[in-house]
Amino acid sequence: MPRPLPGCQLIRVLRNGPVTEVWLGRLDGEEQPIVVKRAVDPADEDTLQRLVEAGAVAAAAAHPDLRSPRGTIDDPPGLAVVYPYVEGGTLRCLLDERGALSAGELVALFSPVAAMLDALAPSGFVHGDLTPSNILLRTDGTPLVIDPGTPGAAVPAYADPTFATGREPCARSDVFSLGVIAYEALIGRLPHRGEPAEILALAAAGAHRRLDTWPGVSPDVAVVVETALSADPSQRHDDAASFLEALSAVVDPEEVRLPGPVANPGTTLVPPEDETLEFGPRPDAAAESPARTGGWRAALRAAISWPSRGRLARWPTRSASSNWRCP
């Protein structure tokens, strides 16, 4: 039985991690399903802070291709973050079903993602945790990016190895993550594998099988992706837009082939829990952390600047037009 959440019916668990859980739910008095992200321990202020910081970053960005929260709901003694439910799948689902994608399909998938990152760059936005599970695919195949990272946590297989040295996420960090996704999507396996520390060490050394040695990969495409995977950030493309421009120069976009409809129309697109790697707080984190000063709820609401409407603030949701869903 789930821990009760006042004002919300929890229908089924979608993701169950060591410190967070994600539920499909429905607010009292509403028919539209929602996604609820909450801490396993509602008194865990560090986890709560990460949840609400990610929500605040997405809400402040206010971009149609970056999922924004609808608001928060009390989860005593803390709170839970509520997101709109979106039908479709994830890039992770697509890779699991297809095994690999063409370079042209990658161009088509990455174009809106790069455009979103480029549009938000002047505000200082960096995602910091791009993974196939964090790129949702609406039922028409267009991507919707979710869960911008917070300092100190990332999925090791896709993380910029310089994070382990205390380096702050930057545009070239997102380029590295897109490079890992591209490598995996083209051949069906990650460039660096092993335990989290081993993955970071391999990535930092640039130790992986070069993409152009795999059958069927164009040498021109391989050069672009290998540049994105450079261990030295200064050797990578400047940003996601530059990466996409280089990729588009050597391959034309192709329509993304989605799997056919699946039997269960209620299956959610929320991805499975990825193992995250804790790199530790920044040296100044304790001084600036709203959670440690007891003001993270106020800080979140101030950052989002949402209107007051009952227990939950509202954001418009974006509907999709076809019927592909993640199995």
C-alpha positions in Angstrom: 0.0 0.0 0.0 1.4 3.4 -0.9 1.8 6.1 1.7 -1.3 8.3 1.6 -1.0 11.5 -0.3 -3.6 14.1 0.8 -5.8 15.3 -2.1 -4.6 12.7 -4.5 -5.4 9.1 -5.4 -2.3 7.1 -6.2 -3.2 4.5 -8.9 0.0 2.6 -9.5 3.8 3.0 -9.0 5.7 3.8 -12.2 9.2 4.0 -10.8 10.6 2.9 -7.5 14.1 4.1 -6.6 16.1 4.1 -3.4 15.2 7.7 -2.5 12.4 8.7 -4.9 9.3 7.1 -6.3 7.0 8.1 -9.2 3.3 7.4 -9.3 0.5 7.6 -11.7 -2.2 9.4 -9.9 -5.3 11.5 -10.1 -6.1 14.6 -8.1 -9.4 14.6 -6.2 -12.1 16.0 -8.4 -10.2 15.6 -11.6 -10.4 12.9 -14.3 -7.1 13.7 -16.0 -4.2 11.4 -14.8 -1.1 13.0 -13.4 2.5 11.9 -12.5 3.6 12.4 -8.9 7.3 12.5 -8.0 7.9 12.2 -4.2 10.6 11.3 -1.8 10.5 7.7 -0.3 11.1 9.4 3.0 9.0 12.6 3.1 11.4 14.0 5.7 14.5 13.6 3.5 15.2 17.2 2.9 18.2 16.6 0.5 16.0 14.5 -1.8 13.1 16.9 -1.5 15.4 19.8 -2.4 16.5 17.9 -5.6 13.0 17.2 -6.6 11.8 20.7 -6.2 14.9 22.3 -7.7 14.4 20.2 -10.9 10.8 21.3 -11.0 11.7 24.9 -10.5 14.3 24.9 -13.2 11.9 23.3 -15.7 9.1 25.7 -14.8 11.3 28.8 -15.0 12.5 27.6 -18.5 8.9 27.5 -19.7 9.7 25.8 -23.0 7.2 23.6 -24.8 9.8 20.8 -25.4 10.9 20.7 -21.7 8.3 19.2 -19.4 7.2 21.7 -16.7 5.5 20.7 -13.4 1.9 21.6 -12.8 2.8 22.4 -9.2 3.2 20.7 -5.9 1.0 19.0 -3.4 1.6 18.5 0.3 3.2 15.3 1.3 3.7 15.8 5.1 6.1 16.9 6.3 7.4 17.7 2.8 5.8 18.0 -0.6 5.5 16.1 -3.9 5.9 17.5 -7.4 3.1 17.0 -9.8 3.7 16.7 -13.6 1.2 16.3 -16.4 0.8 12.8 -17.7 1.8 12.5 -21.4 1.0 9.5 -23.5 3.7 8.0 -25.6 7.0 6.4 -24.9 10.7 7.3 -24.2 13.8 7.1 -26.3 14.8 4.3 -23.9 11.7 2.3 -24.9 12.3 3.0 -28.6 15.9 1.8 -28.3 14.9 -1.3 -26.4 12.4 -2.2 -29.1 14.4 -1.2 -32.2 17.9 -2.1 -31.0 19.4 0.8 -33.0 18.4 3.8 -35.0 19.7 5.3 -38.3 21.8 8.4 -38.2 19.1 10.2 -40.1 16.6 9.3 -37.3 19.0 10.7 -34.8 19.1 14.0 -36.6 15.3 14.2 -36.5 15.2 13.3 -32.8 18.0 15.6 -31.7 16.8 18.6 -33.7 14.0 19.7 -31.2 16.2 18.8 -28.3 19.1 20.9 -29.6 16.7 23.8 -30.5 15.3 23.7 -26.9 18.8 23.8 -25.3 19.9 26.6 -27.7 16.8 28.7 -27.0 17.3 28.4 -23.2 21.1 28.9 -23.3 21.0 32.7 -22.9 19.3 32.2 -19.5 22.1 29.9 -18.4 20.1 26.7 -18.7 22.0 23.4 -18.9 20.2 20.1 -18.6 23.0 18.2 -17.0 21.4 14.8 -17.1 20.4 13.9 -20.6 19.6 10.2 -21.0 17.3 8.1 -23.2 15.0 7.8 -20.3 14.8 11.6 -19.9 13.8 12.1 -23.5 10.1 11.3 -23.8 8.6 10.7 -27.2 5.0 11.9 -27.7 2.7 9.7 -29.6 3.5 11.6 -32.8 7.3 11.0 -32.2 8.3 14.5 -31.2 10.6 14.6 -28.2 9.8 16.1 -24.8 12.8 16.5 -22.4 12.2 15.9 -18.7 14.1 16.1 -15.4 16.9 18.6 -15.7 19.7 17.6 -13.4 20.7 19.2 -10.2 24.3 19.7 -9.1 25.8 16.5 -7.5 23.8 13.8 -9.3 23.8 12.3 -12.8 23.4 8.9 -14.5 27.0 7.6 -14.7 26.7 6.0 -18.2 25.7 9.4 -19.8 27.5 11.8 -17.4 30.3 14.2 -18.4 33.3 12.6 -16.6 34.5 16.0 -15.5 31.6 16.1 -13.0 33.6 13.8 -10.9 36.3 16.5 -10.5 33.7 19.0 -9.2 33.2 20.8 -12.6 29.9 22.5 -12.9 27.6 21.3 -15.8 27.9 23.4 -19.0 26.7 23.3 -22.6 29.6 20.9 -23.4 28.3 18.6 -20.7 25.1 18.2 -22.6 27.0 17.6 -25.8 28.9 14.7 -24.1 25.6 13.2 -23.0 24.1 13.5 -26.5 27.2 11.9 -27.8 26.8 8.9 -25.6 23.1 8.7 -26.6 24.1 8.9 -30.3 26.7 6.1 -29.9 24.2 3.8 -28.1 21.5 4.6 -30.6 23.7 3.8 -33.6 25.1 0.5 -32.5 22.9 -0.7 -29.7 25.4 -0.5 -26.8 27.0 2.1 -24.6 30.6 3.3 -25.2 31.6 2.8 -21.6 30.3 0.0 -19.4 30.9 -1.3 -15.9 30.4 0.0 -12.3 29.8 3.7 -11.9 33.4 4.5 -11.0 34.8 2.4 -13.8 32.4 4.1 -16.3 33.7 7.5 -15.3 37.3 6.4 -15.5 36.9 5.0 -19.0 35.1 8.1 -20.1 37.7 10.4 -18.6 40.4 8.4 -20.5 38.4 8.3 -23.7 38.7 4.5 -23.6 36.1 3.0 -25.8 35.8 1.2 -29.1 35.8 3.9 -31.8 32.5 4.3 -33.5 34.0 4.0 -37.0 35.1 0.4 -36.2 31.5 -0.8 -35.9 29.9 -2.2 -39.1 27.5 0.1 -40.9 28.5 3.4 -39.2 29.5 6.1 -41.6 33.0 7.5 -41.0 31.7 11.0 -41.2 29.0 10.4 -38.6 31.6 8.7 -36.4 33.8 11.7 -36.5 31.0 14.0 -35.3 30.0 11.6 -32.5 33.6 11.0 -31.4 34.1 14.7 -31.1 31.1 15.0 -28.8 32.6 12.2 -26.7 36.0 13.9 -26.2 37.2 13.6 -22.6 38.4 17.2 -22.7 35.4 19.5 -22.9 37.4 22.1 -24.9 37.7 19.5 -27.7 33.9 18.9 -28.0 31.3 20.8 -30.0 30.5 24.2 -28.3 26.9 23.3 -27.7 24.1 21.0 -28.7 23.2 23.2 -31.7 26.8 22.9 -33.0 26.7 19.2 -32.5 23.5 18.9 -34.5 24.8 21.2 -37.2 27.9 19.0 -37.6 25.7 15.9 -37.7 23.2 17.4 -40.2 26.1 18.3 -42.5 26.9 14.6 -43.1 23.5 13.0 -43.0 20.0 14.0 -43.9 17.1 13.7 -41.4 14.8 10.7 -41.7 11.4 10.0 -40.3 11.6 8.2 -37.0 10.0 4.8 -37.2 7.9 4.2 -34.1 6.6 0.7 -33.1 3.0 -0.1 -33.7 0.3 0.5 -31.1 0.4 -1.7 -28.0 -2.4 -3.5 -26.2 -2.4 -1.5 -23.0 -3.5 2.1 -23.6 -3.0 3.0 -20.0 0.8 2.4 -19.9 2.7 5.5 -19.0 5.7 7.0 -20.6 7.5 7.7 -17.4 10.9 5.9 -17.6 12.3 3.3 -15.2 14.6 4.5 -12.5 18.2 5.0 -13.6 21.0 4.5 -11.2 22.3 7.8 -10.2 25.8 8.6 -9.1 26.4 11.0 -6.2 29.4 13.3 -6.8 28.9 15.1 -3.5 27.7 18.7 -2.9 29.5 21.7 -4.2 31.7 23.4 -1.6 29.2 26.2 -1.2 26.1 24.0 -1.2 25.6 24.0 2.5 25.6 27.8 2.6 23.2 28.3 -0.2 20.9 25.3 0.2 17.3 26.4 0.8 16.6 22.9 2.3 19.3 23.5 5.0 17.8 26.8 5.9 14.3 25.5 6.1 13.1 27.7 3.2 13.1 25.4 0.2 9.3 25.4 -0.2 9.2 29.2 -0.3 12.2 29.2 -2.6 10.5 26.8 -5.0 7.3 28.7 -5.1 9.2 32.0 -5.6 11.2 30.5 -8.5 8.1 29.1 -10.2 5.9 32.1 -9.4 2.8 30.1 -9.8 -0.7 31.4 -9.2 -2.6 30.3 -6.2 -5.5 27.9 -7.0 -6.5 25.5 -4.3 -3.8 23.0 -3.5 -2.2 22.9 -6.9 -1.1 25.5 -9.5 -2.0 24.8 -13.1 0.1 24.7 -16.3 -1.2 23.9 -19.7 -0.6 20.4 -21.0 0.3 19.4 -24.5 -1.7 16.6 -26.1 -0.5 14.2 -28.7 -2.2 13.0 -31.9 -1.5 9.3 -32.5 -1.5 6.1 -30.5 2.1 4.8 -29.9 2.8 4.1 -26.2 5.6 2.6 -24.3 5.0 -1.1 -23.8 
